[in-house]
Structure formats: structure tokens, C-alpha cells
Amino acid sequence: MFLENGFSPSNKFWKYVVGSLIVITASFFGQLPWVIAIAIKVVKSGTSFPTTEMEMMKFLDLNATLFLLLLSFVVALVAFFLVVKHLHNQSILSVTTSRETIDWKRILFSFSLWAILTAGSTLLMYYTNPDDFVLNFKPIPFLILAIIGIVLIPIQTSTEEYVFRGYLMQGFSVGLIQKKFIIGILYTILFVPIYIAIELLIENQINSKISFSPLIKVSTFILSILILFIIDFILTKFNFFKSNFYCKMYQKGKTKLLPLVITSVIFGTMHIANPEVEKMGYIILVYYIGTGFFLAIITLMDEGMELALGFHAANNLVTALLVTSDWSAFQTNSVFKDISEPSAGFEILVPVLIIFPLLLFIFSKKYNWTNWKEKLTGTLKINEYTSTQNFKSHE
């Protein structure tokens, strides 16, 4: 089964932590061309270096900025493939699906379904609330945007899906069978406040004129992980993982539900730095976390990432092509521009409570999903995929 694809005697949870750091670092280096391009324009124009992320997003031509931002995901995806192959000795297929080959028809169906629904809902909003939009279409910039988007946005979304729905869900499953249940619960709970505290500390210590938001984010992420490493070392030193209390939790914790919950929460909270959060408040994290749950559920129910890959690519690509705003994560030369004042009300809950359940119903009927409880909350089955002897030391 999909989660158990990562089970092998040589695969340890620490490798997933190291692998994540490698991918994050690669992503940071992938942003250097963007930083260099901004620095060159600063020197040539004699202007000051942008001090906020929103200023950086608008400092260069919108298409150039989008291209340079998405370029970092190309670097990250290459690093991810190398990590999977050389650090974990796994195939890319094993972190993609439990099927013998990748099912491209599933990807295409999911992409088409969500692209049609997204385009339709966007056009409906435009015609029912025309005062909230202005026509932003310019043929040449839009054509360039379309080329960049079609080529690079699926790479961006695939990188996120591979990391969260493939790599980390398998990684936390590996952690659970290796008596690291607590690392999923405790560390996930601790990560967000640690991350926020370190980010605030760094921003307060750095002069705002030289602060660089992407650098702060990467540094904060790495420091947060290092602090969790220290916590793990202390718990191990005091034999917490051998205590009776922990052993009971471990036996009850070898469930598929935990990787689902952990990765969905992390996925959602990693969007906390998006400009939409600053504009609408933390309530929008309900949507991001809810999206994480939806993508994790369809991955576990379908025993592969294909549906999640198609959905995510359609969501970001169609949105980038159709509508932009001054407060969105991507600033693009889209067809429309949303000029309304954003607010977070019931509409934030509509996708989570109505649309996502509807999509789950459609997918379940098309692909004959059954046994929901076992696939989403069942016990991780070690013996079906590896010998009991190989994992005896972890039981």
C-alpha cells in the first residue's frame, strides 16, 4: 500500500528530516537568481532594495518575477528526486503511487474536473459581481504568462505534492513504526509556535533596510528543525521512548490517521506567510489546512498521488491565468484583476464543507473507493511489506 512503500530496514525518520532540509536549502539557492535580478535593477536604477515581500513581488516585471520564483521549485524538485534516490534508495514511482505505473489518466481527469470548476466559478463571480473585477487582459504579457505557467506551475505544484502527500506522509509513517510517534504529535504542535517566535526574533534583530524575507523564512525553518532535533535528543537521552507511558501511546499510534493529520496541518500552516493571511487574518488557514486534508484523503483512498497532482496543478494554473490581485501570493498578467476588499467569512468554509466533500463523492464513485475507515485510520501494516525480523528492534 502507498504509505508502506517507504518501509525498509534502512529507512529511518532522521533521513526524512535531513532530506527535507536538503530540499529547503535547494529551494533557497533556487531563489538566488531572483535576488540577483532585483539587486541588478537596484544598482542600475539607483533605487533602494525592496524591504517587504510584496515590494519584491512588484519590483520586476510580473512575468519575470513569476518565472524566477517558479525556478526555485525546479531546483527543489531536482534535489527531491536525488534525495529519494540516493538517501532513501527508493524509486520516484514508490513515492508517487502504489500502482505499477503512474496513472496519467487519473491526473488528467482530476486536472480537467477542477480546471472546469475553477474557471466556471471565476466567470460566475465576474458576471455576478462585475464591480469587484477589472479586465486586465493584455495579449502579449498574457501569452508569456501562459507559457511560463503551463511549463513551470505544474512543477511547483508537483514539488509541493511530492514533499507533503508523498515524501512526508511516508516519512511520518516510517517514524510511527520506529517508536517515533511522539515526533509526529509533539513536534507538529511545537513547530508552529517555535517558527513564529524565531521569525519575530530574527526580524527584530535585523535592520529593516537589509531584511530579506525569503532568507528569514529559510533561516527560521532550519532553526526550528534544529530546535526540534535538540528536543528529540533530550527525550532520547532520558529514555522517554522506552517508558511504559510512551510504549502504550506507540502501540495505539501506529495508525494511518496520524500521517494524514500531521502533513495536512503542516501544509496549511506553511502558508502562514502568504499575503492573503496578512490581509484576511488567520481564519484563512482553515481553507489551507482543509485543502491539505482533502489532498491527503484522496491520496490515501486512491493509494497514490495522481489525483492530488492533477487537482493542485489545475488550481494554481487556472487561478494564475484567470485572476490576480494586489494581495495574492502570485502577481500575474491574468485576464481579470480582483479589486475588491478581501474578507474572510463563510465563503472560506464553502470549499472545505461543500466543494471538497462533493469532489470526494465524485472520485469515490468513479474509482470505486471502499473501506474508508481502514484506508484513512487503519493500522500501518509492517508485516505485509517487510519481514517482522527486520523491524523487531522497533517493536
Long-range contacts (C-beta under 8 A, 24 or more apart in sequence): 1-98, 1-303, 1-381, 1-384, 1-385, 2-97, 2-98, 2-170, 2-299, 2-300, 2-303, 2-304, 3-169, 3-170, 3-173, 3-256, 3-259, 3-300, 3-380, 4-173, 4-380, 4-381, 4-382, 4-384, 4-385, 5-90, 5-94, 5-95, 5-98, 5-170, 5-385, 6-88, 6-90, 6-94, 6-95, 6-170, 6-171, 6-173, 6-174, 7-173, 7-174, 7-177, 7-382, 7-385, 7-386, 7-391, 8-89, 8-90, 8-386, 8-390, 9-386, 9-390, 9-391, 10-89, 11-88, 11-89, 11-90, 11-174, 12-174, 12-178, 13-171, 13-172, 13-174, 13-175, 13-178, 13-180, 13-183, 15-87, 15-88, 16-167, 16-168, 16-171, 16-172, 16-174, 16-175, 17-225, 17-229, 18-87, 19-80, 19-83, 19-84, 19-87, 19-88, 19-167, 19-171, 20-163, 20-167, 20-168, 20-225, 21-222, 21-225, 22-79, 22-83, 22-87, 23-76, 23-79, 23-80, 23-83, 23-163, 24-76, 24-218, 24-221, 24-222, 25-79, 25-218, 25-222, 26-75, 26-76, 26-78, 26-79, 26-80, 27-72, 27-73, 27-75, 27-76, 27-79, 27-218, 28-72, 28-214, 28-215, 28-218, 29-72, 29-75, 30-71, 30-72, 30-73, 30-74, 30-75, 30-76, 31-68, 31-69, 31-72, 31-214, 33-68, 33-71, 34-65, 34-68, 34-69, 34-71, 34-72, 35-212, 35-214, 37-64, 37-68, 48-209, 49-209, 49-210, 51-208, 51-209, 51-211, 52-213, 53-213, 53-214, 53-273, 53-275, 54-275, 56-213, 57-331, 58-331, 62-141, 62-145, 62-331, 62-332, 62-333, 63-141, 63-144, 63-145, 63-148, 63-332, 63-333, 65-331, 66-145, 66-148, 66-149, 66-152, 66-320, 66-330, 66-331, 66-332, 67-148, 67-152, 69-330, 70-148, 70-152, 70-153, 70-155, 70-156, 71-152, 73-152, 73-155, 73-156, 73-159, 74-152, 74-155, 76-159, 77-155, 77-158, 77-159, 77-162, 80-159, 80-162, 80-163, 80-167, 84-167, 95-162, 95-166, 95-167, 95-170, 95-305, 96-162, 96-166, 96-304, 96-305, 96-306, 97-303, 97-304, 97-305, 97-306, 98-303, 98-304, 99-303, 99-304, 102-304, 102-306, 103-304, 103-306, 104-306, 106-302, 106-304, 106-306, 106-307, 106-310, 106-367, 107-306, 107-307, 107-309, 107-310, 107-313, 108-310, 109-307, 109-310, 109-366, 110-306, 110-307, 110-308, 110-309, 110-310, 110-311, 110-314, 110-363, 111-310, 111-311, 111-313, 111-314, 112-310, 112-314, 113-314, 113-359, 113-362, 114-310, 114-311, 114-314, 114-315, 114-318, 114-359, 115-314, 115-317, 115-318, 117-355, 118-314, 118-315, 118-318, 118-319, 118-322, 119-318, 119-322, 122-318, 122-319, 122-322, 122-323, 122-336, 126-336, 129-340, 131-340, 132-338, 132-339, 132-340, 133-323, 133-336, 133-337, 133-338, 133-339, 133-340, 134-336, 134-337, 134-339, 135-335, 135-336, 136-324, 136-333, 136-334, 136-335, 136-336, 136-337, 137-334, 137-335, 137-336, 138-333, 141-333, 142-321, 142-333, 142-334, 142-335, 144-333, 145-320, 145-321, 145-332, 145-333, 145-334, 146-321, 149-317, 149-320, 149-321, 149-332, 150-317, 153-313, 153-316, 153-317, 153-320, 154-313, 154-317, 156-316, 157-309, 157-312, 157-313, 157-315, 157-316, 157-317, 158-309, 158-312, 158-313, 160-267, 160-312, 161-295, 161-305, 161-308, 161-309, 161-312, 162-305, 164-263, 164-266, 164-267, 164-292, 164-295, 164-296, 165-263, 165-295, 165-296, 165-299, 165-305, 165-308, 166-299, 166-305, 168-259, 168-262, 168-263, 168-266, 169-259, 169-260, 169-263, 169-296, 169-299, 169-300, 170-259, 172-258, 172-259, 172-262, 172-263, 173-256, 173-259, 173-380, 176-250, 176-253, 176-254, 176-255, 176-258, 176-259, 176-380, 177-254, 177-380, 177-382, 177-391, 177-394, 178-394, 179-241, 179-246, 179-250, 179-394, 180-241, 181-246, 181-249, 181-250, 181-253, 181-254, 181-258, 182-235, 182-240, 182-241, 182-246, 182-249, 183-228, 183-232, 184-253, 184-258, 184-259, 184-262, 185-253, 185-258, 185-262, 186-231, 187-228, 187-231, 187-232, 188-262, 188-265, 188-266, 190-228, 190-231, 191-224, 191-228, 191-266, 191-269, 192-269, 192-272, 194-224, 194-227, 194-228, 195-220, 195-221, 195-224, 196-272, 198-223, 198-224, 198-227, 213-273, 217-273, 254-379, 254-380, 255-377, 255-378, 255-379, 255-380, 256-300, 256-375, 256-376, 256-377, 256-378, 256-379, 256-380, 257-376, 257-377, 259-296, 260-293, 260-296, 260-297, 260-300, 260-376, 261-293, 263-292, 263-296, 264-289, 264-292, 264-293, 264-295, 264-296, 265-289, 265-292, 266-292, 267-291, 267-292, 267-295, 268-292, 274-329, 275-327, 275-328, 275-329, 276-327, 276-328, 276-329, 276-342, 278-327, 279-327, 279-342, 280-342, 280-343, 280-344, 280-348, 281-344, 283-344, 283-348, 284-344, 284-348, 286-348, 286-349, 286-352, 287-348, 287-349, 287-351, 287-352, 290-351, 290-352, 290-356, 291-351, 291-352, 291-356, 294-352, 294-356, 294-359, 294-360, 297-360, 297-376, 298-359, 298-360, 298-363, 300-375, 300-376, 301-360, 301-363, 301-364, 301-369, 301-372, 301-375, 301-376, 302-363, 302-367, 302-369, 303-375, 307-363, 311-359
